[in-house]
């Protein structure tokens, strides 16, 4: 995104940058071009009221934003500014888009959604938000298996498991192994999106 911002600025565009103030990617991009050549937009409301300078316009977005949230802002900007230029393939990275779509499909089917990722991972936090909006109110961000509330898990049947794009696969395997130790599980994988849903039974019933 940094190089794209430089290219747009060099070609005379004013950039609407969709993202969160303070995020490293956003701050890094803003630092590549003159301050008056870029405007940060964080909400749909800001997109509805932002004033555009008399220059050609373009938009870029933080790669870890919610796909749905970005879509609303982009739709608002393109409705207001017909000639605004956007990235040819959008600017949400594939891994983030893929996981968000998987979570949206899984969330209505489960009682708890566990998202593995660090607290400072923006894309992991967005996955939790996507799951909650899609219908699973009990969606939690956990760093590893030690952060699982087993007392709560004991009370439910259906569990969804996802992870942020940068979460090590070993953390996922540790959680899957722990579930297998504690419960008789039936694991259902979406082979197209590579996310998991667990349907568990107490081992006492597996006889």
N, C-alpha and C positions, 0 to 999 in steps of 0.2 A: 504494500500500500504506500510506503514511503516514496518509491520510485514513481508510482502513478501520480501522486500528489505533485511531485517536482515537475513531471511532464505536463500535467494540466496547467500548472502555474506558468510554466515557460510558454505555453500556447495561449495565454491570456484568459484563462478561466478563473472564475471565483468558485471555490469549493465549499459545498455543504458537507460537513463531516459528521456522519451519524455514529454516535457512540457515547461512552460514559466519561465525563470529566475526570481526569486523574488516572485513567487506565494507561498503562505503559505504551500500548500501541497507538492510542490517541495522542498522547503527549509527544511521542516520537515523530508522528506524522506532522503534527503542528509545528514542530521544530525545524522541519525541512523547508518551509515556505514562509514568506512574510506574514506577519500576524494579521494584516488587513486583507489578506487574500483567501482566508479560510474562516468558516463559521461553524461552530459546533452545534449540533442539534441532538438533543437527548430524548425528546418526547414528541408525540403527534401534535400536541398543543403548540410547541415551538415551531414545528413545521408549518402550522397553520398561520402563524403570525410573523415569521421571519421576514425581514426586508432584504431584498436582493439589490446589490449594486448594479450599475449599468454596465455589466460585463456579461460575457457568455458564462453559463452556469453548468456545474457538474456536481455529482455526488459520489462520495465514497463511504464505506461503512466499516466499522470495527468487525473483525472476522468472527468474534465470539458472541455476538449479539443473538438474541432470539430471532429466528427466521420470521416468525409472525409479527413481532414488534417492528422489525426492519421493514417488512412489507407494507405495514400501515403508514409508516413515515415516508417511504418512497412513493407510495400511491398518492399521498397528500402533496408531496413536492412536485410530482409530475403533473398532477391536476392543476396546480397553481402556475407552474412554469413549463409550458408545453415543449420547449426546446432544450430542457435540461438533459445533460449527457450523463449516462450511468455506465458502469463497467459492463462489458459485453456479456459476461457470464455471472453477473452479480459479484458480491465481494464476501459472501459467507463461505468459509472453507468447507470442503467436502465432508470431512470427518464430523464437523459440528452439525451440518445440515442433516447428515445421515443419522446421527444419534438422536437429534431432536425429533426426527420423523419416527424413529423406532419407539422412543419414549411416548410420543403421542398415541401410537397404536397400542402400546402395552398398558398405559396408565388406567384406562377404563376397565381393564380386566383384573386388576390387582387391588389389594387392600393396603399394601405398603409398597412404596418404591424406594429403593436404596440406590443412591448415586455415589459412586466412589470417586473422590477427588479432593483436592486441597481447598481450604477455605478461601485462598486468594486466587483460585481458578475461576475466571469469569464464565467460561463455557460450562463448567460443572454446575455453577450456581444457576445458569440459565436452564439447564436440564431439569433441575428441581422445580423451577418456576413453570416450565412447560408441562411437567407431570401434574402439578397441582391444577393448572388451568384445564388440563385434559380430563380431570375427574378424580385423581388420586390425591386427596388432601393430605394424607400421611406420607409425604415424600420428603426424604431426608438426605442431606449431604454427609457422608462419612469418610474419614481419612483411611480407615482400614477395618479389618474384622473386629478389632477391639472396641470400636465405637457402636457396635450393634446392640440395641436394647433387646436382649433375648426374652425378657419378661413380656414385652409387647408382641414380639414375633410369635411367642407361644400361643397367643390368643387368636391368631388369624390363620387363614389357609393359603392365600394366594400372595406371592411376593414377586415383585419385579426387581431386576438388577440391571443397572447400566453404569457407565463410567464416563468421566471427562476424557477428552481426546488424549491427554498426556498422562493418564493414570497407568502405571505399570501393570502388565498382564498378570504378574505374580500376585498382586493384591486381589484381583478378581478370583484367581484360582484358590487362594487361601479362604476366601468367603465361600466359594462353592464347596470346598472340602469340608469346611465347618458345618455347613448346612447338611451335608451328607452324613456327618458324624452324629448330628443331633436328631435328624428326622429322616423318615423315608420320603424321598422327594421324586417327583416326576418333572423332569426338566424339558421345557419346550423351547426350541430355538427357532428364531426366524432366520432362515438361511440367507435371505436376501439382504437383511439389515444387520444380522449378527448381534442380536440382543437376546436376553433370556427372561423367561417367566418361570417361576417355580410354583408347583402345586404340592403342598406337603401334607403328610399324614404322620401322626405320632408312630414311633417304631412299634409301640405296643399293639397297634392295629394291623401291622404287617406280619401276619402269621398264616 
